[in-house]
Amino acid sequence: MLLPSLFIAPSPLRGRGVFTRQELEPGQLIECSPVIVLDAADRVLLDQTLLHDYIFEWDPAHRQCCMALGYVPIYNHACPSNCEYEMDFDSLQISIRTVRAIAIGEELFINYHGHFDDQRPVWFHSH
């Protein structure tokens, strides 16, 4: 499920990002995408490629990772973010939901740590 108003466009200073053509309400489900789950051995290989920047740690013990389909890998990071993601380990899906009202044309962000206001530095800010 992908809200039809979402689109990918250039993002200032961030390459590409996900944007909306309509106003979004707080708590609105905007995307639910399947994932491809990979084991630790696959993760070692992925970490040597550009895909490293687009995968998510998957299981609670971080032994697996996943590649999300849909727009999920294109959402940029912000803290605080205007959206949050939730992993459904049983259904093998990641859902994106707004955490506040979002205006037409606004870029949608997730916090790569999971919670919208988690202030820990992300890996690419520490390099």
Contacts in CASP RR format, 6 or more apart in sequence:
PFRMAT RR
TARGET T0000
AUTHOR 0000-0000-0000
METHOD contacts of the structure
MODEL  1
MLLPSLFIAPSPLRGRGVFTRQELEPGQLIECSPVIVLDAADRVLLDQTL
LHDYIFEWDPAHRQCCMALGYVPIYNHACPSNCEYEMDFDSLQISIRTVR
AIAIGEELFINYHGHFDDQRPVWFHSH
1 29 0 8 1.000
1 31 0 8 1.000
1 32 0 8 1.000
1 33 0 8 1.000
2 30 0 8 1.000
2 31 0 8 1.000
2 32 0 8 1.000
2 33 0 8 1.000
2 70 0 8 1.000
2 71 0 8 1.000
3 20 0 8 1.000
3 24 0 8 1.000
3 28 0 8 1.000
3 29 0 8 1.000
3 30 0 8 1.000
3 31 0 8 1.000
5 20 0 8 1.000
5 21 0 8 1.000
5 22 0 8 1.000
5 24 0 8 1.000
6 18 0 8 1.000
6 19 0 8 1.000
6 20 0 8 1.000
6 21 0 8 1.000
6 30 0 8 1.000
6 31 0 8 1.000
6 71 0 8 1.000
6 108 0 8 1.000
7 18 0 8 1.000
7 19 0 8 1.000
7 20 0 8 1.000
7 21 0 8 1.000
8 16 0 8 1.000
8 17 0 8 1.000
8 18 0 8 1.000
8 19 0 8 1.000
8 71 0 8 1.000
8 74 0 8 1.000
9 16 0 8 1.000
9 17 0 8 1.000
9 19 0 8 1.000
10 16 0 8 1.000
10 17 0 8 1.000
11 17 0 8 1.000
11 76 0 8 1.000
11 107 0 8 1.000
14 76 0 8 1.000
16 74 0 8 1.000
17 74 0 8 1.000
17 75 0 8 1.000
17 76 0 8 1.000
17 107 0 8 1.000
17 108 0 8 1.000
18 71 0 8 1.000
18 74 0 8 1.000
18 75 0 8 1.000
18 76 0 8 1.000
18 107 0 8 1.000
18 108 0 8 1.000
19 105 0 8 1.000
19 106 0 8 1.000
19 107 0 8 1.000
19 108 0 8 1.000
20 30 0 8 1.000
20 102 0 8 1.000
20 104 0 8 1.000
20 105 0 8 1.000
20 106 0 8 1.000
20 108 0 8 1.000
21 104 0 8 1.000
21 105 0 8 1.000
22 104 0 8 1.000
23 101 0 8 1.000
23 102 0 8 1.000
23 103 0 8 1.000
23 104 0 8 1.000
24 30 0 8 1.000
24 98 0 8 1.000
24 101 0 8 1.000
24 102 0 8 1.000
25 98 0 8 1.000
25 101 0 8 1.000
26 98 0 8 1.000
26 99 0 8 1.000
26 100 0 8 1.000
26 101 0 8 1.000
27 97 0 8 1.000
27 98 0 8 1.000
27 99 0 8 1.000
28 97 0 8 1.000
28 98 0 8 1.000
29 95 0 8 1.000
29 96 0 8 1.000
29 97 0 8 1.000
30 83 0 8 1.000
30 96 0 8 1.000
30 97 0 8 1.000
30 98 0 8 1.000
30 108 0 8 1.000
31 70 0 8 1.000
31 71 0 8 1.000
31 72 0 8 1.000
31 95 0 8 1.000
31 96 0 8 1.000
32 93 0 8 1.000
32 94 0 8 1.000
32 95 0 8 1.000
32 96 0 8 1.000
33 68 0 8 1.000
33 69 0 8 1.000
33 70 0 8 1.000
33 71 0 8 1.000
33 72 0 8 1.000
33 93 0 8 1.000
33 94 0 8 1.000
33 95 0 8 1.000
33 96 0 8 1.000
34 68 0 8 1.000
34 69 0 8 1.000
34 92 0 8 1.000
34 93 0 8 1.000
35 56 0 8 1.000
35 58 0 8 1.000
35 66 0 8 1.000
35 67 0 8 1.000
35 68 0 8 1.000
35 69 0 8 1.000
35 92 0 8 1.000
35 93 0 8 1.000
35 94 0 8 1.000
36 66 0 8 1.000
36 67 0 8 1.000
36 69 0 8 1.000
37 58 0 8 1.000
37 64 0 8 1.000
37 65 0 8 1.000
37 66 0 8 1.000
37 92 0 8 1.000
38 46 0 8 1.000
38 55 0 8 1.000
38 58 0 8 1.000
38 64 0 8 1.000
38 65 0 8 1.000
38 66 0 8 1.000
38 67 0 8 1.000
39 63 0 8 1.000
39 64 0 8 1.000
40 63 0 8 1.000
40 64 0 8 1.000
42 65 0 8 1.000
43 55 0 8 1.000
43 64 0 8 1.000
43 65 0 8 1.000
46 52 0 8 1.000
46 55 0 8 1.000
46 65 0 8 1.000
51 67 0 8 1.000
53 124 0 8 1.000
54 67 0 8 1.000
54 73 0 8 1.000
55 65 0 8 1.000
55 66 0 8 1.000
55 67 0 8 1.000
55 73 0 8 1.000
56 65 0 8 1.000
56 66 0 8 1.000
56 68 0 8 1.000
56 87 0 8 1.000
56 94 0 8 1.000
57 64 0 8 1.000
57 65 0 8 1.000
58 64 0 8 1.000
58 65 0 8 1.000
58 66 0 8 1.000
58 87 0 8 1.000
58 89 0 8 1.000
59 89 0 8 1.000
60 89 0 8 1.000
66 92 0 8 1.000
66 94 0 8 1.000
67 73 0 8 1.000
68 94 0 8 1.000
72 85 0 8 1.000
72 94 0 8 1.000
72 96 0 8 1.000
75 83 0 8 1.000
75 85 0 8 1.000
75 96 0 8 1.000
75 108 0 8 1.000
75 109 0 8 1.000
75 110 0 8 1.000
76 107 0 8 1.000
76 109 0 8 1.000
76 110 0 8 1.000
77 109 0 8 1.000
77 110 0 8 1.000
77 111 0 8 1.000
77 112 0 8 1.000
77 122 0 8 1.000
78 109 0 8 1.000
78 110 0 8 1.000
78 111 0 8 1.000
79 111 0 8 1.000
79 116 0 8 1.000
79 117 0 8 1.000
79 118 0 8 1.000
79 119 0 8 1.000
80 99 0 8 1.000
80 111 0 8 1.000
80 116 0 8 1.000
80 117 0 8 1.000
81 99 0 8 1.000
81 109 0 8 1.000
81 110 0 8 1.000
81 111 0 8 1.000
81 116 0 8 1.000
81 117 0 8 1.000
82 98 0 8 1.000
82 99 0 8 1.000
82 100 0 8 1.000
82 102 0 8 1.000
82 106 0 8 1.000
82 108 0 8 1.000
82 109 0 8 1.000
82 116 0 8 1.000
83 96 0 8 1.000
83 97 0 8 1.000
83 98 0 8 1.000
83 99 0 8 1.000
83 102 0 8 1.000
83 108 0 8 1.000
83 109 0 8 1.000
83 110 0 8 1.000
83 116 0 8 1.000
84 96 0 8 1.000
84 97 0 8 1.000
84 99 0 8 1.000
84 110 0 8 1.000
84 111 0 8 1.000
84 114 0 8 1.000
84 115 0 8 1.000
84 116 0 8 1.000
85 94 0 8 1.000
85 95 0 8 1.000
85 96 0 8 1.000
85 97 0 8 1.000
85 110 0 8 1.000
85 114 0 8 1.000
86 94 0 8 1.000
86 95 0 8 1.000
86 97 0 8 1.000
87 93 0 8 1.000
87 94 0 8 1.000
88 94 0 8 1.000
88 95 0 8 1.000
96 108 0 8 1.000
96 110 0 8 1.000
98 108 0 8 1.000
99 116 0 8 1.000
102 108 0 8 1.000
110 116 0 8 1.000
111 117 0 8 1.000
111 118 0 8 1.000
112 122 0 8 1.000
113 120 0 8 1.000
113 122 0 8 1.000
END
